[in-house]
Amino acid sequence: MTKTQATGEVFWTAFQALRPVEKQAVLERLLQDRALRQDLQDLATIASRKNEPARPLRKYLEDTRRRRP
């Protein structure tokens, strides 16, 4: 485990030990950061779509252009 991973594990363990109301306060504070909020949304989207089949970028762009009026 790297030093960065170990630090992350310490913070995660501490977060898990919080009471629900404290967890909510931490999450609310984190979500006040617009860039972090966007990063979290992107990561959630990636995680939810990880089992979808991959397709080449060119194919995606072609499909997107066809859908435009």
Steps between C-alpha positions, in 0.01 A plus 500: 500500500635841406518793737215666309286188524576471871397861557179438311432192711548700822253765385250237384521315831447825691202590279340160558532547875293821495138512604253539211442869573875561495540309174228715348678816613828383342329409173313829487827686549674300227215562257534875545813476284364524144801333334501214749125455456545474122785252543281284725217510247741397224635212709147382582410505130812305407434242772138455395596448135810286544330185369374661181676391184774728377484666160750703304487877535441537126188282524371701796554828313324365191202388706486835680507697174217290357275576797532876459214664306 
